């Protein structure tokens, strides 16, 4: 399938080519700078995003793989032991928004606030809507 990934602000093509899937495209272009890429509707299940430059991406709030990679890129001191425990449960069990809400309630919000400070605000914004 032909895949084009464009910058969300300039509409400039960042990546273009024939790939089996978005995952295949991203894995074959690991060193690509995805700043500003719109990942809405992208299936990143099991995609290897390790060390990907993810700043400026959008529509990623439903991707466990994106969440896992931006958390992994943070210093271990960023989160408390209790927060790492919660992160692990979300990551390993791939909890949906409602499950996160039921299991952790407002206790998870500090994690999303820390990620917001790093430029990844969609998780916090989505979770605030879920809690209401």
Buried (B, 14 or more C-beta within 10 A) or exposed (E): EEBEBBBBEEEEEBBEEEBEBBBBBBBEBEEBBBBBBBBEEBEBEEBEBEEBBBEBBBBBBBBBBBBBBBBEBBEEEBBEEEBBEBBEBBBEEEBEBEEBBEBBEEEBBBBBEBBBEBEBBBBBEBBEEEEE
